[in-house]
Amino acid sequence: MGITLNDEDRANAVNSVKEYAREHFDEPMGDLAAGFLIDFFLEEIAPSVYNQGVLDASRRAQAKLLDVEAELEEPTFTHWNGKR
């Protein structure tokens, strides 16, 4: 599964990369070059970021599930507890 951007997000990303290049490198960057750079980031770096997000979400969901289990668990064998 490749990570992609919709057209609006891609256009915003291209503009952002162009502005970053102008501001930090004092070098103009065209749409084509910025688009290629975004393609590289999406192919090479985005999967790691995505995987970390999945891991973070999974850990959070597991923690919430433990909370639910603790909240819903019923005490067992309570008849004799405290009577001896």
N, C-alpha and C positions, 0 to 999 in steps of 0.2 A: 504494500500500500504506500504510494507516494504521498507526500505532503504537498498540498497545493493551496493557492490563494484564489479567492474569487476575484473577478476583474477589478472591482473597486478597491479591495485591499492591495492587490498587486500594484495598481496605479499609485496608491498612497505610499507603498513601500518603495517604488521607483523614485518618487519625489523625495522621500526621506533620505534614501541613499545618496541621491544627487546633492541634496542640501548638506548632508554630513561631509561629503567629499569636498564641497566648496568651502565649508566652514573650517574643517580640520586639516585639509591638505592644500588649501588655496589653489585647487585644481578643479576646473569644471568637468563634469562627467555627463555624458549624453544618456538618453533613454536606453539605447541598446546596451551600452556597457553596464549601466545600473541594473538592467533586466538580467543580463548574464550573471552578474554578481549575486542577485537575488536567487536565481536558479541554482547557483552553486551552494548558497547557504541552505536553501530548501532541501537539496539533495544530500549535502554532506553534514550539516550541523543540526538541522531541524529534527531529524529522527532522535538524536540524543536528548534534545529538549523535550520532545514529545514523550519519549520513554520515561524521563524523569517525572513529567507531569502525571503519567499513568501510575507510576510507583507511588508518588505522593498521594494521589487520589485513593489508591488501593489501601495504603496505610491508614488514611483517615477513615475510610469506610470500615476497615477492620476494627479500628478503635471504637467507632460508633456501634458496631455490631456487638462488641464486648460489653459496652454500656447497656445495650438493649437486653442482652442475655442476663446480665447481673440484675437488671431491674425486673425482668419477667420471671426469673427463677423462683420457684416456690421452695420453702424449707421442707426438708424430708425428715421422717421419723421423729416428729415433734411430740408424740403422745407421752413418751417416757422422759423426755428431756426436762430436767428441773424437778422431777417428782421423786427422785431418790435421794 
